[in-house]
């Protein structure tokens, strides 16, 4: 069952997974899900390039393809910042 993580935790996870090329295929996804919304946030804030999100895929699902996605310099800096924040709370 999915949990609702705070934005920074979700963003760190997505940026980390993109950096490690964990997304190997496209997926249909609920456009209201945290994963989709946070990915869209990352794209809009120029943390990620070459990602494809399509909210018009069909009436209830969106399409997300991160197979060719990579972090921008800004995304690399944001991931480092989020990692440092997490390490500082241990």
N, C-alpha and C positions, 0 to 999 in steps of 0.2 A: 504494500500500500504506500502510495506517495505521501510525503509530508511536505508541509509548506515551510521551507527554509527562509531565513532572512535573505534579502536581496544580495548582500555581500557574500554570504555563504554560497548561494546559488551561482552567482557570477564567478566566484573563484573556481568552483567546480567545473563550470562550462569552459572558462578560459584555460584551465588546466587540461581538460579533456581535449580541447582543440589543439593545444600545444603538443600533446602526446599523440595526436592523430587517432583518437579513440572512436571517432565517428566514421564508420566504414561504408555506410549506405544511407540513402534518404529514408525518411519515415513520415508517416501520416501521424498527425498529432493534434490534440485538442488545442485550439488557439488561445484558450483561457488558461492553459497549464503554466505553471511556473517556468518549466523548461523553455517553452516557446516564448513567453513574455520576456524572460531574462535574455534569451538569445537575441530577440528583437532589440532589446535595450542595448546589448553589446554592439550590435551592428550600427544602431543609430548614434552611439557614442564613439564610433570609429575605433573600437577595440579589436574588431574582427574584420577581415576582408575575405572576399570570395565565398561568402556564405549565401545560401539561397533560402529565403522564406517566402511562402506563397499562401496568404490568408484566403485567397479565392479558389483554393484547390477544389473544395466542394462545399455544400451548405453547412456541414458540421465539423469538418476537419481541415486543418491546414497542412501544408507540406513543408518539411524542413530538410535541407540537404547541406551537411557540413563536411562532406568528404574532401572537398578542396579548400576548406576554410583554413585560415592561418591568422595568427595574431599580428596586429600592426605593432609598430614601436610603442604606441600609446597603450595598446593592449598588454604588451610585455611589461611595461611599467606598472600598469594597474594590477596585473597578476602578482608582481613582486610586492607591491604595496599591500595587497590583501593577504599575502602569505606572511609578511612581516607583522601585520596586525594580529593574525591568528597566533603566530608564535609568541607575540607579546602578551597574550592572554593565558598562556599555559602556566 
